[in-house]
Amino acid sequence: VAIMKGENEEERPDSIGSPSRPLTISKLGGFDYFNDVLKRPRHVLAPMVDHSFLGFRHLCRKYDTHMCYTPMFHSRNFAIDPTYRAHFFTTDDADTNLVVQFCPN
């Protein structure tokens, strides 16, 4: 975000990424991400054609699955069609450590 400064204007610091307040983003490395964010999943449900929907993921989590994958979504349909998103992508608060897959069209 750039702020233009005229002759009679004060320099106003930008809230994001200004020279007076630089934006710093730290990215977790592979092992730190695995430990801190994913909480060391031991049992992972691999993506399965037509069987990776929410109900099946809940059933697998009941039997100690720590991380699940969604079915693969078509990126164009997902981006432009709200009906496609609502029908195929369902989740809830218990559906954590979820990997969402997209394929290009």
Buried (B, 14 or more C-beta within 10 A) or exposed (E): EEEEEEEEEEEEEBEEEBEEEEEEEEEEEEEEEEEEEBEEEEEBBEEEEEEBBBEBBBEBBEEEBBBBBBBBBBEEBBEEEEEBBEEBBEEEEEBEBBEEEBEEE
